[in-house]
Amino acid sequence: MLGPDHPSTLTSRNDLGLVLNGLGRHQDAADLHQQTLADHERVLGPDHPRTLTSRHNLGTALHALGRHQEAADLLERSLADSVRVLGPDHPDTHTSRGNLGLVLHRLRRYQEAADIFQQTLADCERVLGADHPQTITSRSNLATARAALARAQRWRLPWRRSRRFPPAADRP
């Protein structure tokens, strides 16, 4: 018997949380990830790679629940820890950065999301190559963020706040 605190048991619980999230049982997934993260921190420590994965997975479950600010806060911490512990070129660091970008996009923080996706794309191209699936996903995420940023900037023009067309004095 491995026991409830064995690292393999914790990994299995983490995997179950991923399955629950994939099935749309986001609250069950978040609850399980929350407990699993606490156990990972207690058993393996806050900087162990499995703990970092557990923290990241809780962030993605919170994102799926629509708790985007909580998810962003957790994923920002997860990314900082991944860079510090695993290094900036580790695949888990790329994943953390990309998922943080997705949450920032959802929060309509388009410029921050685009910046994150730009860095992720550059890192993926350098480390994985231009044709790697993660690189292609990063390129698509960057394009989506840039398009959203352009739309947001168009609608922030002063004359668009109250009218469809610019005031007569501003027309040629």
N, C-alpha and C positions, 0 to 999 in steps of 0.2 A: 504494500500500500504506500502510495506517495504522500498522502495527507493533504489537507486543505491549503497549507502554506508552501507546498513544494513548488518550485519555479515552473515545472511542467503543468501542474494543476492551474496555476495562475495564467499561464499561456493559453490553456484550454478555455478558461473562463473568458479571457480576452477575445479569443476566436468566436466563442458563442455570442458575445456582444456584437461582433461584426455581423454575424449571421442574423441576429435579431434586428439590427439596424437595416440590413439588406431586405428583410421581410416587411419592413415598414413598422416594426414594433419599436419605435424610437425611444419611448419612455422606458420600456423594459431594458433596452440597450444602454441608455444613459445611466439607469440605476445600477446595472451590472458593471459598467465601466467605472462608475464612481467608486464602488466597493473594491473592484479589482485594482484600481489605481492606489487606493489607500493601502491595500495589502501589498502591492508591489513596493510602495515607498517604505513600508514597515519592514518587509522581508529583504528586499534587495537594495534599498536606498534610493534617494531621489534622482541620482544621476546614472543609474544603471540603464543600459539601452532598452531593456524590456519595460522599465518604468516610463521612459520617454515615449515608447510606442503606446503604452496604456494611456498616458496623458493626452497624446495626439488623438487617440480613438475616442476618448471622452469628448474632446472638442468637436470631432466630426458628428458625434451623436447629438450634441447640443445644437449644432448647426442644423441638423435634420429636424430637430424639434422647433426650430424657429427662434431659438434663444441665441441670436447671432452675436450680440455684444459679449455675452459670456463665452461663446465659442471663440471669438476673436481674442479675448484676453487670454484664454487658455492656450490657443494656438500660437500667440505671440511668445508666450513663455516656452512652449514646446519648441518653437523654432530657435529661440535664443539658446536653450539647453542643448538642442541637437547640434548647432554650430559649435558650441563650446566643447561638447563631449565627443561627438562623432566627426566633426569637421565639416567645412562648407561643401565638400564634394561628395559626401556620403549620400546614397540614394534616399535614405530616410529624411535627410535634411532637405533635399529637393522636394519630396512629397509634402513635408511640413510647410515649406515656403509656398508651394502651389495651393495647398488647402487654405492657408491663411489668406492668400489672394482671393480665393473664391468667397470666403466669408466677408472680406472687405468689400468686394463687389456687391454682395447681397446687402451690405449696409450702405450702399451707394457712395462709398468712399472710393470713387473710380480712379482718381489719380494715384492713390496709395496702392490700389489693386494693380494698376498698370505698371507701376514701379516694381512691385513684387514679381509680377509675371515677366517683366523685362529681365530682371536679375535671374529668375528661374530659367528662362530661355537661354540666356548667355551661359549659365552654368551647365545646363543640360547639353547644349551644343558642344561645349568644351570637353565635358567629361564623357558623355554618351554618344555624341555624334549627331549629325543633322537629321538622320533618318530613324532614330530611335523613337518608339511610341511615346515615351514620356516627353521627348523634345517636341514632337508634333502636337501633343496635347498642350504643352506650354505655349507654343506658337498660336494655337487656336484661342487659348485663354487670353493671351495678350491682345489679339485682334478684337475679341469680344469686349474687353475692358476699354480699349481705345475707342471703339464705336460707341459704347455707353458714355464715355467721357465727352466725346464730340456732341452727342445728343444733349447731354446735360448742359454743356457750355452754350449750345445754340439757344436753349430755352431760358438761359439766364441773361440774355441780352435785355437791356432795360426796357426797350419798347415792346418786348414780347410779354412782359409781365401783365399788361392790362389791355393790349390790343393785338390784333392780328397783323396790322401793318404799322410802319413807323408814323409818327405824327406828321401832318401835312408840312410843317416847317422843315422837316428833315428829308422830305422827298425832293428829288430833282425837278 
